[in-house]
Amino acid sequence: MAKTTVVATYPLQTKQPTVTYGEKIKKELEENGIEKPKGYTVSWHANAEVEKHHFGQQHPMKPWRLTLTKSIVLSYGMDKAMDSYQSRAATKEELEDFHKADYIEFLSRVTPVNMADSRLVNGIQTFNMGDDCPVFDGLFGYCSLYAGASLDASRKLVNDQADIAINWSGGLHHAKKSEASGFCYINDIVLGILQLLRHHPRVLYIDIDVHHGDGVEQAFRSTDRVLTVSFHKYDRENFFPGTGALDDNGPSHPSNPGAKYALNVPLHDGIDDESYIWLFKSIIGPCIDIYRPTAICLQCGADSLGNDRLGCFNLNIKGHGACLTFVKSYKIPLLVVGGGGYTPRNVARLWAHETSICIDAEDIISSTIPSHCPFIQHLEGDELFPPLHATTKYENKNPREYLENIVRHCNETLRYIQAAPSVQMQHIPPDLGAWREDVDRELEEDMIP
C-alpha cells in the first residue's frame, strides 16, 4: 500500500496587516478634523453599568439605547473633543436632597424577589410602582447611576470645569418627590438644578420631550429662581401625563414667588420641523432675553422625533437638533440631558448628532455612520439623518394661527417676570417640597378673613 501523508500541507500565506478599531477611529478623526472646540469645554458623563439594566421584554424603555448612542459617538471619534468622566452612583443623602427618605429607602431595598414581602408590598402602591415603573434587578443601582451622572455634570458647570455638560442617561422628568411615574424613578433633573442653584441665581429649564415635564415643573412650582418651559403633546384625557395646558403657568395666587414662572406649550399631533423650530425660537428667545438665566438645563427627549414608538410628532433629527443649536448660541452654561425615546436606533442617531452640535462638529462629520461602528446592524441602515417624517402616520394638526396664539400667550406671561434679573440669591432649602408646601400654606392663611 502506498504511503500517504496524513496531514496535508498548504503554502504559507503572507499575513495581511489588520486595521484595528482604534486606527479606524484615528483615520475618521483625520478625515473629519474633529478637535476640542475653541473657547469652551464640553464634558461627557456616563457609566456603562447603566446600559446593562433591563425594564422587561415588553417595556418600551430600553437603556440599551445608550450603548447605541455611545457606539456612534465613539465611531466618529467625538469623545476626543470632550472631557469624559465615568460618573459614580449618587448616595442616598444626595438623592434625599429632593426625594423623601422613605421612598429612597424603599427603592434601595425592593427587588423582584422580595417585592411581595409584607414589609415592602404596601410600597408598591404607595410609591406608584407597576407596569410603567416596574421593579427589576438592579433598580436602585440604575437610579443612583443616572442621577449621579447629572449631579456630576452640574458640579462641573458650577466649578467652571465645563461650559456644556452632557448626560444622555438622565432627563427622567416625571419622577415626583415620593413617587415613580412615567418610567422615571429619580428626578435627576431636579437634583441637577438644585446643584446649579447653589451658584447660579436663575436657571432656565427647557423640555422638548413629547411628554410634559410635569415632575420638574412641580418641584420648582413655588420659586422664581427656576423658569420651566415645556413643549409637549397635550391631551388631558388621552395622553400621559395629561398636564401642561397653555394657561397652567404655576401657582394661581399672585403672591406666590412661582406664579407665572412656568410656561407650557401644548401641541397637537404631527408638528413638523419648520413649525417646531419657529415656535421654539419665538418662545425661548424672549425667555432668555427677559429672564436672563445664568444657567440652562435642556431636556432632549427623543420621543418627539417622527416614527417614535410612543410619540406622535413629525420631527426629524436635524429639526430636533436645531433647538439645541439655538440654545447653545447664547453661550450660557448648559446642562444637556436625555429623556424619552422609544425607537432606540433613532434615539442613538439623535443624541449622537446633538453631541456633535455641542462640540461644534455637526458640519464636519459625515452623514454616513462609519462602517466600523459597533452594533451598526441594529441601526437598520448607515444614514445619520433618515427621513423620519416620511415614515410617520400623523397629520400636522397645528395650524399657524394656533401656534401664533401660543406665542402671544407666552409673551404675555413673560411680562409678569420683567423684574426677574433682580432676583436675589436665597437659601436653597434641603427639603424643597416642604418649602413649597410652607409657601402655599402661608398664602392660604393670608386669604382667610
Summary of the structure (lengths in Angstrom):
residues: 449
radius of gyration: 23.9
end to end distance: 120.1
largest distance: 120.1
contacts: 1515
relative contact order: 0.14
helix: 41%
strand: 11%
